[in-house]
């Protein structure tokens, strides 16, 4: 009897963890409508100035997973009449074809976001829905899955990984793909009731100390 109850609880928990919020469902639709999964990324070029100066050019870039991995996280808090809320996305995969010099070689690049955090300033629209006023990338943790080894020199390999990650952060902030993703967020939030401590369709809400 106890074993059956435990199994039932585990199954219920698994189903709850995979159930999408209304915001996630709407964002998935908007991302698909804007053809953002997968989405093409601009070429990148940089120099790894290690034991040997190697120029690297990345082409045929794309990002996959934006329609599946973005979800509300943490709790919204008051910011005057607005709200600060957070989204996480872990599992976005970025791939490129790469060519490096000295020695000249071709290889695949694959970078995966392990954990990322977006901070959102949300306002209440006249229709009671949510307006996305501002957005900041507060964290972006990545790991380089490919190439397994950029150089026989460990320091050169670490330098390549570091430069590559910085380039991707800059790309996500400034590229047309990043701009279109913000557009998808705005459209998804426009369908979402403004989050409050009394009612929220997708976001948990907390009140800062000293606010009633």
Order of alpha helices (4+ residues) and beta strands (2+ residues): alpha-alpha-beta-beta-beta-alpha-beta-beta-beta-beta-beta-alpha-alpha-beta
